[in-house]
Amino acid sequence: MLRKTYSSPYARAQYFMDRLGIRVPIVLAPMAGACPPSLSIAVANAGGLGACGALVMKPDEIMAWTAEFRARL
């Protein structure tokens, strides 16, 4: 598949937002141990892309994080 090249930063940001389905080009860094669902929810509700820093989380903690995130969107 050939990739399109974009000449301006605005065009690249717009392409990024369109591909991810977000309204603003803000991505929350998935910081292990420092990324509560409330922060990701706030970013997502503002139009950005939230994230879960699951590196040090156990599977049941990841499931709980995900359930809270989905419930509060």
N, C-alpha and C positions, 0 to 999 in steps of 0.2 A: 504494500500500500504506500502510495506516495504521500508525503506530508506537505501540507501547504506551508509556505513561508510567509511570515507577516513582517512588514517593514516597521510598524510603529508599536511602541509599548502598549498603546491603547488597544490596538487590534489583537495583540497577544493576550491581553487581559480579558478582552471580550470573548475570545475563543475559549480561554480557560473557563470562564464563567458559564458559557453555553454548554461546554462538555460536561461540567459537574452539576449543572442545574442550580447555580447559586446566583444571587442578585448583586453581591459585591465581592471583589477579589480579596477576601480576607480568609485565611486558613489558620485555624488554631493549631499550634504545634502540639503533637501528642506527647506530653511530658509525663514520663513514668512517675506515678505517685503524686503528681501535682496537677491533675486534670479532672476535677470533679464533674459529675454530670451537670450541675448547675452552670458551670462556666461554658461547657459545650452547648447547652441549651440556649444560653444567652447569645452566643455567637451565631448559632443556627437561626434563632428567631430574628436576629438582626440582618439576616440574609447571607451570612458567611458559611463556612464549612467547619463544623465542630469536629472534635477528635477525642479518642480515648487512648490514654497512655497505659496500655495493658501489659507492659513488659514485666512488672512485678506483681501483677494480679493473678489470683487463682481463678480457675474456670467459673466457680460459683460467683465470685466477685465481678467477673466480666459480665455474666448473665444478669446480675442485679443492676450493674451500671447501665447496661443496654435497656433493661426493662424501664428503669427510671427515665432515661433519655427519651425513649419512645413515648412513654406516658405523658411527658410534660411538653412535648412539641406542639 
